[in-house]
Amino acid sequence: MGSLPANIGASTVLIDPSNPKRVYAAAETGLYRSDDAGQSWQTADAGLPEGGIRTAALDPRQSMRLYAADLTGALYFTDDGASSWRPLPGPVAGAGR
């Protein structure tokens, strides 16, 4: 794989099972996507808050659907392969602690 931008602090790396050339990386600086097996990377955090992503998960049945949690624990989802993100409706576990 090619390298991600320096010092991003990737906490999660996901490979799309239906398209192994598509790779996602959740990091302290945002979310990144590669469409060429990691040779090049672009940000994929339109709609995510600034401040980083703690973790991300890919829906194994619908690989264009991903979920992400920011550093505060707020949850977001995308149905378009991380081109745009929306808050996940509902209460956040642990909110208000």
C-alpha positions as CSV (number, residue, x, y, z in Angstrom):
1,M,0.0,0.0,0.0
2,G,1.0,3.6,-0.5
3,S,1.3,5.8,2.5
4,L,-1.3,7.8,4.1
5,P,-0.6,11.5,4.9
6,A,2.0,11.8,7.6
7,N,1.0,11.7,11.3
8,I,-2.7,10.9,10.8
9,G,-2.9,8.4,13.6
10,A,-5.0,5.8,11.8
11,S,-7.1,3.8,14.3
12,T,-9.1,1.7,11.8
13,V,-8.4,0.4,8.3
14,L,-11.2,-1.2,6.3
15,I,-11.1,-3.0,2.9
16,D,-14.3,-3.2,0.9
17,P,-15.1,-6.9,0.4
18,S,-16.9,-6.3,-2.9
19,N,-14.1,-4.0,-4.3
20,P,-10.7,-4.8,-2.6
21,K,-9.1,-1.8,-4.3
22,R,-11.3,0.5,-2.1
23,V,-9.7,1.0,1.3
24,Y,-10.8,3.3,4.2
25,A,-8.8,4.7,7.1
26,A,-10.3,6.3,10.2
27,A,-7.9,8.7,11.8
28,E,-7.4,11.5,14.3
29,T,-7.4,13.9,11.4
30,G,-10.5,12.6,9.6
31,L,-11.5,9.7,7.3
32,Y,-9.6,8.8,4.1
33,R,-10.5,6.7,1.1
34,S,-8.3,5.0,-1.5
35,D,-9.7,3.6,-4.7
36,D,-6.4,2.1,-5.9
37,A,-5.5,-0.3,-3.1
38,G,-3.7,2.4,-1.1
39,Q,-1.5,3.9,-3.7
40,S,-3.2,7.3,-3.3
41,W,-5.6,8.7,-0.7
42,Q,-8.2,11.4,-0.5
43,T,-10.2,12.8,2.4
44,A,-13.7,11.3,2.6
45,D,-15.2,13.3,5.5
46,A,-17.7,15.6,3.9
47,G,-20.4,16.0,6.6
48,L,-18.2,14.7,9.5
49,P,-17.3,17.1,12.2
50,E,-13.8,18.4,12.6
51,G,-11.8,16.7,15.3
52,G,-11.2,13.2,14.1
53,I,-12.7,9.8,13.8
54,R,-12.3,7.2,16.6
55,T,-13.4,4.2,14.5
56,A,-15.4,3.1,11.5
57,A,-17.2,0.0,10.3
58,L,-18.4,-1.2,6.9
59,D,-21.7,-3.0,6.4
60,P,-20.8,-6.4,5.0
61,R,-24.0,-6.7,3.1
62,Q,-23.9,-3.2,1.6
63,S,-20.3,-2.1,1.1
64,M,-21.2,1.5,0.2
65,R,-22.7,1.9,3.7
66,L,-20.3,2.8,6.4
67,Y,-20.6,3.9,10.0
68,A,-18.2,6.2,11.9
69,A,-17.8,7.4,15.5
70,D,-16.1,10.7,16.2
71,L,-14.0,11.4,19.2
72,T,-17.0,12.5,21.3
73,G,-18.9,9.2,20.5
74,A,-21.4,10.7,18.0
75,L,-22.3,8.3,15.2
76,Y,-22.5,9.0,11.5
77,F,-23.4,7.0,8.4
78,T,-23.0,7.1,4.7
79,D,-24.7,5.1,1.9
80,D,-22.4,6.4,-0.9
81,G,-19.0,5.0,-0.1
82,A,-18.0,7.9,2.2
83,S,-18.7,10.7,-0.3
84,S,-21.1,12.3,2.2
85,W,-21.9,11.6,5.8
86,R,-25.0,12.2,8.0
87,P,-25.6,11.9,11.7
88,L,-27.1,8.6,12.8
89,P,-30.5,9.3,14.2
90,G,-31.2,8.5,17.9
91,P,-29.5,9.0,21.2
92,V,-25.8,8.5,21.6
93,A,-24.8,5.9,24.2
94,G,-23.0,7.6,27.1
95,A,-24.1,11.1,26.1
96,G,-24.2,13.5,29.0
97,R,-21.6,11.7,31.1
